[in-house]
Amino acid sequence: MQKKIYTVATAHLDTIWSWDFETTVSRYIYNTLVDNFALFQKYPTYHFNFEGSYRYELMEEYYPELYAKMRDYIAQGRWSVCGSAFENGDVNVPSPEALFRNILYGNRYFEEKFGKRSVDIYLPDCFGFGWALPSIMAHANLMGFTTQKLGWGGAYGIPFDIGVWQGPDGAQVLASLNPHDYYFTLKKLRDWDFVQQKLDENEKYDLNSTMIFHGIGDRGGAPKEASVAFVEQEINKNKDSDVQVLASGADDLFRDLNAQLTPEQKAKLPRWETELVMQNHGVGGYTSRAVGKRWNRRCQELADMAERSGVVADYLGTAHYNKEAMELNWKRTIAHQFHDDLPGTSVQRAYRRSWNDYGMAMNGFAGELTQAAGSVGSLLKTDFCAGTPVTVFNSLEVARTDAVTLELPHWPKACARVYDPKGREVKSQVNRYENGTAELVFVATVPALGFAVYDVRPSDVPCRLRGSLSISGENQMENQKYIVRLNKKGNITSILDKEMDEQELLSEPISLGLFKYTGSKPWPAWEMNYKEANKDPDRLPNPVTVTIQEKGPARVSFCVEQKDGDSTFKNIIALTDGGSRVEVYSEIEWRSLHTMAKNKFAFACTNPEATFDLGLGAIRRGNMTEKLFEVPAQNWVDLTDKNGDWGVSVLSECKYGWDKYKDNTLRMTVLHSPVRNYRIDSMQSMMDLGLNRYSYALFSHKGQVGADTQNQARAFLQPLTGYVEPKHPGVLGTAYSFGNVSHPQVVLRAMKFAEDGDEIVVRLNEGAGTPVEHYALRLGAGVAEARELFASEEEKGPATVKDGCLVTDFTPYQIRTFALRLQPAAQVGHAAKATPLTLPMNVQLITKQGEQGELPLSIPAERIGDQVTAAGIPFAIAKDGKNALRLAGQTLTLKKDTRRLALLLSADSNRILDFTVGGKTVPCSVLSRTRRFASWDLYDLHETAHIQEGQLGYVSTHSHNADGTDAIAKELYFYILILNVQGGDTVVLPRDEETLVLAATELNTVAVPCVTPLYDRVEDRPFDYTMRLGDKLRYLRMKLPWYMGDKGRYFSCYNRGRERE
């Protein structure tokens, strides 16, 4: 049997790591193009592989002429796209749905631009691989997985060279797990004992092949010429050798094996049927740079909510589904799931951009959610309301009764009461009333994928309904399911489940343990220290106060404040009327250097194994060992008693690192601040100092963990949302459900429109690990047609429709995707009529490449289309001549049916300007064109958090300087300003030369705002952090060069990032 060595030439490029994004674009992307072109010219057999369609988009944006040349090499088969994904990112923290979108957008780009699709996941440099990955790959119609990272300390070693990796649902992909380091110059192949040993081992499984990397990393570029020359020399020897050397594409091995191996040969391959996580390298990355994890999770959840509401609104005709906005904001999110970005291992200045993009994505998804969910209310009956109609949206496919939180501005009284359509009062409370804004909480019942209308009335007295909810100054609170007690320190010391005969859930108090922490010396953000983790904490925060925060018929809560040195800890511990979760919302001002924090959950049930959620399926793991001590989980971790009678699930909002300390103890890692820094401009010893927020909940259950835990976790992550609606009749009545399911254990993971065409795509996943027969899904007026797809939205096969339902079966943890056409809706509405308003343009804001501009920064014409649509509002863009309006007191006359005027504008800095609408002065906030939308605390750079309070309409990914050259990654921000008007009004604009209007649109409907907070807000805070003397001395000592893992450019980077931007 002739043997084959597949050599894979690569130049791995970290989008950020020990450099920032601007450096990647200005140097490393360029070098990757020109360096490989030179090798193509000299070596006719040279074949290059490059992953990540995001990098190709950057090539297209910044180097269009070189990009065109690269396309020719791709067409010739010299340059191969690989990896299938938009970004070669982390695969432990992102949700499986985010990984599906990563693959979807990556291969779509490759196919649209080059006519190619890759069939592999190519992650040479990534920090461990969760067990869901092979299932995700198989469902995305991919064949094979490649990494060399297990050689850095895989918790299970390197299982094989080439074999089969099987996921929790039984799906399988091929895997190449030992291709050697990619940062490598080949000097021998046929006579290399490493290669010969692999070939000999593979021969036992009837395999005649192996794969070998050569190339460079992590700054892109090209392999060393000596390596390329050597491979060509070896290829030229093929005719005289029984070992063939191939210059191959990264997925050629998998394509060949899939085509050539018989089913019997495939069955003989070595097989791996669990995870491939790391022992240590990367486990700190489950937690490092914590706000990135929180915002990444919020982006994923808001994306899901926006897509679901968008499908419903489009089906009912009340709004248009905005595919472009969904893709833009998904890409903003996925771009920062890169394996040195989301894990928190890059230079600190790079996180300015990362967190800003997350902020923009949250804002963008929230805008689409608001316009879609708000528009559906136009078909609901709200005219029964004596007070303010509020429509509540439930994004889940199961009906829910839960608390919804509203912030009602301009509220006339300090109290409010809430009534259902039959005039029955529901439990509610106003928690806070300040400056005319009421924070209202009430318990709403909302159908699956549905909406329900409630009547919110101003009142002189609060709701007086009584129930089973209570709270006392004796540190005890209770609802229908739980009795919760706190000790004097404010820690939860007892939880009794009344539904299980008052079973005590805890064996000791829930606490936040603080550990003296050195961390890893060579890799401080990447790794953790087993010896420091495998023990009880060194101390607990000291109590300050325990007070009653909420005391109403809808929800009760304690506010617990604690302190440790200069760090402060605030926990809101809450129970909802009728709720099944004990919820804890935490805010930490973290100032504890060289310290690690872990929440400890010691339960009354015991089991040598716990169940960890993978997002698709689950995995059972035992107590921590040095080989496997810090492990990842998605939404929840469960400890069920070994007799199977009952258990407790811990639901996590944004913390991903866990350990199982003892048979009865789970611990969730909250923060870790190591002693060392890796690089002078990484400063990981200061990591996560400042404001940190996270939340978790406890849910107890009878029997084994199952569908209830899945749905409680999803409800915790996607709270009900409320929208203030005008009063009007409605053809849908006072409640509407878009869909229902027959089996709640099958989770609707996604509901969206197809990337091509108008079919509705649904992704379904059996979530309890048991088979399901005759599952039925009904949407809208019923399913008319259905077909099965891969997650890549490629055709897979037919599907069954019966009595208006999609009907199918599931094996344990199986994932399936379907494209549906629905029966037409019986009642449909009308989307808002949008009419462009012609403006008297007087300044050139959009310029062509190389064109002299009249402004310091301008929008590149090639980066903006003829129309921009955001938050449901389209704006017509004028691109020629004078194409923006500088405010100079102009008067705008509106159409008679106009109810809102939307302006797409920004200024050189935040300001308040007075607009005159119908003769009345309306002060409005106009936001900065150049200030980042969002940032978070970076104490080493003396920066504190801010988030702009406005709806983004358009952001230019780079700008032009006045001389027409590119200002790389210099973004320009434009916001949507809404003026409420009456038909025929005139609007007089203020005089302000620094405010520029890009476009204006008239709308014939009133605004329907979302009054539920959708993502973090933060007040501006002064930087007031100071170190104690001992901490300052240690800080300065650890900045000395001999303590750095990477001393590169030490002096030039010493103060890098401290410059004011």
Summary of the structure (lengths in Angstrom):
residues: 1061
radius of gyration: 29.1
end to end distance: 62.8
largest distance: 95.4
contacts: 3903
relative contact order: 0.10
helix: 22%
strand: 37%
